[in-house]
Amino acid sequence: MSAVPPPISGTSPRVSTVHGTVRGTVEKGVAVFRGIPYAAPPVGDLRFRAPAPPEPWEGVRDALAFGPTAPKRPYSPPLDRLLPDPDVAGDGCLNLNVWTPSPARTGLPVLVWIHGGSLLHGSSAVALYDGTAFARDGVVLVSVNYRLGIEGFGVFPDAPANRGLLDQIAALTWVRENIAAFGGDPDLVTVCGESAGAISIGALLAAPRAQGLFRRAVLQSGAPTALPLGAAARRTTELIAERLGVEATAGALAAVDPAALLAAQTEVTSGGSPLTGGNSFQIVVDGDVLPRDPLQALLDGAASGVDLLMGSNSEEYRLWFVPSGLTERLSAFKLRLALLKFRVPGATTRTYRANRPGATPGELLGALATDLLLRVPLNRVADARAEAGARTHLYEFGWPSPVLRLGACHALEIGFVFDTLEVPDAVALAGADAPQELADAMHAAWVAFAGSGDPGWPAWDASRPVMGFGPGEPAVLRAPRDEELRGWAPYRTSV
């Protein structure tokens, strides 16, 4: 970790941004600014439109509390007990927060956090994402809100697509223009996200409008993916409009009461998961913000000048399968149907089954789905980037949580990355005795990557190094589980 910065003088630091001056506070020796608007409230004529600049203000604006969160509903049971999702009322949801060692510093690396939540949930107000530890270790941490659900990712004939992605680009543009005033280096920005946040970053890597806004990127438990702008992309929007009895246009839905719109959205999207499918919102290849499929763009060499750190958790599926009982409920017959749906080769299934003696059909499906949706595409991207000479580092998080037999499930690594294992959000997933030494190691790797592009282990090459963050000391694994990866086509196991 970097040297501890000198203490901040005063308790109410002020910073001048391009839109006005903000007043923050000092907490645990670092300066914190919350709820800074990076775009105008997306209401009225701006609803379902691209983000517009915020109105400048006179005098000093307090930036002491988290700003409004995007319209959303809490997670459904049983995930609501594991994934707290604060709701802050108000229209100005396009806001961000900054933790910095001191606004008086210069040239510090910057980490911009894009939260996950299936593009339906989440916000920057989640306690797990507190940026104090990053600022303590010399990194300016910025966390952002963006529009969710139908507001951010509904597909309409009379409104731009990917509005939530446009929000993220607007936030990164704000960082570019303002972060030097908070001590950060605008040329040393790393964008980092988990789950839907990582998927968003996959799209940002392929989005022309995002070029030059960041130097490095971290994808945690999310692979680049997007839907073509067709019937499948429009389906969720159309189902919500049908339930409300209105046309599937931005104009018609803008006239719907926001609470009724959220209720219809919840009814249409409930019952599925990122692994099992269901009605959901996705980033789309719209020919404008995202001209082409982001995975294919990366395989073809896009963003080769951006350093990447990517990885997943070894038992991602357990967050959805275990609390819901799917690991025990799924029958062998339903497993066969799922394997047909995913077009999993029989030989691949046999390999996974042989490597997991005693696994239930649900556990076998979860392992296959985790690799199909995460490990395989991330390994393919790493292979292609190695061939192009682009620097890429891979990790796998494998420490098993004792809570509800969750194991090394989805989202578990976040508290380790942020070094926030003591907050209730982290305890809900990891328990009260999660290993601090593992958080020290993982957090230090992210700090190092933000500063230099080297998290502390070899970059991806023909030996396929993966840093394993699991029980015991972190260790570099070479070509882990290649026997299983060879079962997925098309896939190469050599660069």
RAVENTA-V721996 format. One record per helix or strand of 3 or more residues. SS is the DSSP state (H for helix, E for strand). FROM is the first residue (numbers start at 1). LEN is the number of residues. Records with the same first field share a line. If there is no record, write none. Layout:
# RAVENTA-V721996
SS->FROM-LEN  FROM-LEN
This chain:
# RAVENTA-V721996
E->14-4  20-4  25-3  30-8  60-3  95-6  108-7  139-6  184-11  216-5  307-7  392-6  465-5  475-4
H->44-3  79-3  127-3  132-5  149-5  163-20  196-11  208-3  231-14  250-5  258-12  294-6  318-4  326-4  332-11  346-10  361-27  403-3  414-4  424-7  436-17  482-4
